[in-house]
Amino acid sequence: MSSQPGAVSPFRQPKAVWAVAFACVISFMGIGLVDPILPALASGLKASPSQVTLLFTSYLVVTAVAMLFTGFVSSRIGAKRTLVAGLAIIVVFSALAGASGSIGGIVGFRAGWGLGNALFIATSLAVIVGSASGGFAGAIILYETALGIGIAIGPLLGGELGGISWRGPFFGVAVLMAIALVATVVLVSPTPKPQRKQSIVEPLKALRHRGLLTMGLTALLYNWGFFTVLGYAPFPMHLGTHQLGYVFTGWGVLVAFFAVFGAPWLQAKLGIAKALYLNLALFALDILAIAVFTDHKTGLIVAVIVSGAFIGINNTITTQAVMTVSPVERPTASAAYGFVRFIGGGLAPFAAGKLAEHFNVHVPFYLGAAAVAVAIGVLATGHSLLAAAEHNQRADLASHAGDEERLVEQAEAEDVGSSS
């Protein structure tokens, strides 16, 4: 059992952090916005489920590869310009996807969308971590809050827009990201270019560090399970667009709640390693339940919604651990980790569709559960490194708590001096 020092609130942040967090909410809405329309896309465009799941594959595989270039770009043009470029790319390609008339066109435009997504996600996390008060742990919680809120709202809005037309969610993303683009341009102050320009190969070199590689491979396997659920579970539910929106809104609410409240509590009780072992084991069992109850609508829906709790906990604890498990700079660590984990997320939905076509709808989820179970074994190989990461996090929290206390004391002294 580990103890956490008192941390300052993650919600007391500078204006720039809130602006980027708002853009993150809008960005992450795009993840769940298209989920309720997957069956409608298959029906409307006469495509198979495996063809439709390529929307996730092209998006996430391009995101993964582009992660290697985010540091190279941002270190040359600055963080704000990189954020703006990423958002602008998403606006253009999401609108083009909505205007497309074929599944191949949508898949291609989703790939361009993935490029913008990589530029935005990697840079936004670096900006929030670098600018937030209260240390990086509080910044990660804020980032995961934005992720959770976006994921929770996205399916609800996607279901409503998708009920009008399958094109609605794509145009909805374009409008929302345009709002986020304006907010970023107006509210985020210009950021100076980093003194040192990052090379393209730095994220790959960072993977030589055992801790970062271990976390990346664990996340690849975990994301295989995660995106099997997110990308393929809508098909065997046999629900309408609105109903799918409600199901994945419930899922997203649990992602948000457990990312913000469940993860810090569980980590404080068990420590990083034990919390992740337990959470991954429960997530594997939940996906196993999805595999067993794939033909039972109520059981399938309940198990999918419950999976949001495990996803929320894992996202927060793992992201924090990645930032402290290796000695490389945090933006480089984030890019390297993102590259490895999104590969798993990108391949899983397409593989799920193919497995279901060749075998049955249960097999993809059995494989997803097995992948998450294997992730526990991979993570255990870096147990001592997780302990070191936890020590670094406690030191960071203690340092920022001390800084906050000194600022309060200084303000009180100034008040006393001015009143005497």
N, C-alpha and C positions, 0 to 999 in steps of 0.2 A: 504494500500500500504506500502511496506517495502523497505528499502534501504539497499544495500550491500556495505560494505567498499571495497575499491580497493584491489583486490587480486593479488598476484603474478601469473605469467603464470603457468598453470598446466603442460606445456611442458618443463620446465627447471628442469630436474630431474637427480638424480645420475644414474650411469651405471646399478646398480642392478635393479632399478625400470624399466628401459627400457628393460632389459633382460626379466623380468617377464611379462612386458606388451606385448613383442613380443610373448612369449609363450601363453599369453591370446588370442592374435589375432588368432593364429593357433588353439587353443582349441575351441574358439567360432565358427571358421569355421565349426567345426564338427556338430554344431546345424543345420545349414542350408544346409550342404553338402548333407544330405540324403533326404531333402524335395522334390527335383524334381524327385526322383526315386520311391516315394511311389506308384503311380499307376502302374509303371512298375513292382515293386515287387509283387503287387497283381496279376498282369497278369502272370508274369513269374513263380510264385510259386503257382498259383491257390489258392490264399488266398482272403478272404473278406476284405473290407476296415477296419472293426473293428479288424481283426486279425493283419493287417499291422500296425495299430495305436498302437498296443501293443509295438512296437519299442520305442515309446515315453513313454508309461506307465512304462515298466520295467526299462528303463533308468532313468526316473525322480523319480519314487518311491524309487528305490534303492539309488539314489542321496540324496533324502530327509532323509531317515533313516540314511545313512552313515554320513550326516552332523553332527549328534549327536556325532560321534566318532572322528571327525577331530581334535578338540582341545585336546582330550585325546592322540591322536597319536603325533601331532606336539609338544606338551609340553614334550614329552619323547624323541623324536629323532631329534627335531629341524625343523625349517620351510623348509630349503633347502632340507633335506632328504625327507620330506613329499611331497614337490613339485615333486621331482624326482620319488618317489614311485608312485604318482598319474599318472604322465605322462607315466611311464613304463607300468602300468596296462592298460591305454588307448591304447597304441601301441599294446599290446598283444591281447586284446579283440576286437579291431576294425579289426585287421588282421584275427582273428578267425571268426568274423562275415562275412567278405568277402569270406572266404573259405567255409562257411556253405552252405548246400544244401536244408535247410528247413526253413520255417518261424519260427518254434519253436526254432531251433538252433540259428537263428539270434536274436530272442527276448531274449534268455538266455544269449547270449554273450553281448548284449546291457546292460543287468543288471550288468555284470562284468565291462563293460565300465562305467556305472553310479558310481560304487565304486571309480574308478580312478578319475572320474570327480569331485566327492565330495571332495576328498583329495586335488585335484588341485585348484578348484575354491575357496573354503573357505580359503585355505592357501595363494593363490596368492593375494586375496583381502587384507588379513591381512598384507602381506609383503609390498604391494604397499602403503597401508595406513600408515604403520609404518615407511617406509623408504623415502616416498616422501617429497619433499620440498614444502612449500606453504600451509601446512595444509591439513586436510583430505578432504576438499571440492574439492581442486584441484586434489587430488589423485583419488577421485571418478570420476571426469570428465575424467581423464586419463584412468581409468579402463573402463568406459563406452565407451570411444573412441575406445579402443581395442575391446570391445564387438561389437560395431557397425561396425567396419571395418571387423572383422571376419564374422559377420552375413551377411554383404553385399557381400563379396567375396565368401563365402561358396556356396550359391546356383548357382552362375555362374560356379564355378569349378565343383560342383556336376552335373550340367546339361551337361557339356562337357564330364566328365568322365562317367556319367550315359548313355550318348548317345552311348558309346562304349559297356558298360555292366552295369547291376545293381550292380555288384560287385565292379566296379571301385571306387565309392565314399568311400566305406569302406576301400579299400586298400589305397586310397588317404589320408584318415585320418591317417592311420597307418604311412605312410611316413612323413606326415607333423608333426605329434606329435613326431616322432623320431627326426626330425630336432629341434623341440622345446625342446626336452629332452637334446640333445647335447648342445644347446644354454644355457640352465639353468645350466647344469653341468659346463660349461666353464666360463660363464659370471657372475653368481651369486656367491658372496663370501659365504663361510661357515657361517651359522648362529648359534649362541650359543643356547644351550637348555635353555628354560625358567627356571627361578629360581623356579617357582611354577608349579607343575604338576596338570593339570586340570582333574577333574573327569568326567565320562561319563554323569552324571545326571545334570551337571551345565547348559547346554543349556535348559533342561526341566524346571529346577528351575527358569531360567531367564524369562520364559514365565509367571511366576507369576506377573511380572511387567506389569501393565495395558497397558502402552504405547507400549511396545514391542509386547504384545499379540494382541493389536488392529491393529498395522501395519502388523503383520503376517496374521491375518484373512482377512484383506483388500487385502493383496497380494495374498492369496489363491483364493479369489473370482476373483480378476483381472486376475490371471494366468489361471483361468478356461476359461475366454474369450480369452485370448492371445493364449493359446495352442489349443483351439478349432479352431481358425483361422489358426494357423501354422500347426497343425497336420491333419486337415480334409479338409480345403479349397482346397487343390490340387485335390481332387477327383471330385467334381462337375465342375471344370474348363474344364475338358476333353481336356487337352493340352498335347503336346509331352514333352519329358524330357527336351530338349533344351529350349522350350518355357517356361516351368515352372521355369527353372533356371533363365531366364531373368525377369520373373514376381517377383520372390522372391529376386532377386538382387536389383530391384527397391525398393522393400519393405525394404531391409536391408540398402540401402543408406539413406532412410528417417529415419530409426532407428538411424543410426550413426550421421546424421546431427542434428537431434533434441535433441539427447542425449547430444551433445557437445555444441551446440549453442542455441537451442530453450529452453531447460530446465533452464539454468541459467538466461536467459532473462525473461522467464515467472515467475520464482520465485522472481526475483528482482522487477518485476512489481506488483505481487499480494501477495507474501508471500507463504509459504509452503502450508498452508491449502487451501486457495482459488485456488491456482494453481492446486493442486491435485483434488479438487472438479470439477473444470472446465474441466480438462483433462480427468478424468474418465467419466464425462457426455458425452463429445464428443466421447470418445472411445466406450461407450455403444451405442450411436446413429450410429456410423460407423458399429458396428457389427450388429445392427438392419438393416442397409442398406444391409449388406451381406445376412442376412436372407431373406429380401424381394426380392433381385435380384439374388438369388442363381441360378435360371434357365436362367438368362441373362448374358452371358459370359462377355461382356464388362463391365457392371455394377459391376459384381462380382470382376473382375480383378482390376478395379479402386479402389473399396472399400477396397480390401485386401492391395493394395500398400499404400493407404492413412493411413491405420491403423499403419503403421510403424512410422509415426510421433508421434502418441499418445503413442505408446509403448516406443519410445526413451525418451520422456519427463518423463513418469512415472518411468522408470528404474532409471534415474539419481536422480530425486527429492526424490523418496522413499528410495533409498539406502542411501542417505545422512541423511534423517530423521531417519532411523533405527539406524544409528550409534550414534545419539545424543538424542534419545527419552527416553533412559533408562540409569540408572547408572552403568550397568554391563560393563565388559571389551568388547571392540569392537569385538575381535574374537568370544567371547561367544555370543554376540548379533547377529553376522553374522550367526553363526551356528544355533541358535534357529530360526531366521527369515527364513533361507534357508530351514530348516526342514518343517516348516508350509507351505511356499509358493509353494515348489516343489510338495507337495502332490496334490494341486489343478492342477498344470500343468501336473502331471502324469496321473490323473484319467480322465481329460477332453477329450483327443483325443479318448480313448476307449469308453467312454460314448457317444461321438458324433457319432461314427460308429454304435453303438447299437441303438441309437435313430433314426438314418437315416434308418436303416434296418427295424425297427418296425413301424415307422411313415413315415417321408419323410425327404428330405435333408435340409429342412428349419428349422426343429425343433432344431437341435443342436445349430444353431446360435441364435435362439430366446432365448434359455436357456443361452447361453454365454452372450448375451446382458443383460439379467435379472441379471445374477451373477455380472457383472460389476456395474450395477445400485445399487444393494444391497450393494456393496463395499463402495459406497458413504455414505450410512447410517451408516455402521460400522465405517468408518473413522471419521464421525462427532461426534461419542461418545468420541473421544479422541482429540477434537478440542483444548482444553487448553494445552494439552501435546505437540501438534504440535507447538504451540506458544512458549513454553519453548525450544523445540528443535531448533527453528529458532533463538532464543536468543543465545543459545550455539554456533550455527554455526557462527553467526556474531562475537561473542567473539573470536572464533578460527581464523577467517579470520583476524580480527584486530590484534591479537597477532602475527601471522606470517607475516603480512604486516609490523608491527613494527620491527620484527626481520630482515626482508629483508632490511629495511631502515637503521637500525643500521649497518648492514654488509657493505652496500654501503658507508656510512659515514666513517666507519673504513678504507675501502680500499682507499678512497679518501685522508684521512689523512696520510695513509702510503705512497701514491704516492707523496704527498706534502713534507713529511719528507725526502724521498729518493732523491728528486730533489734539496733540499736546501743545 
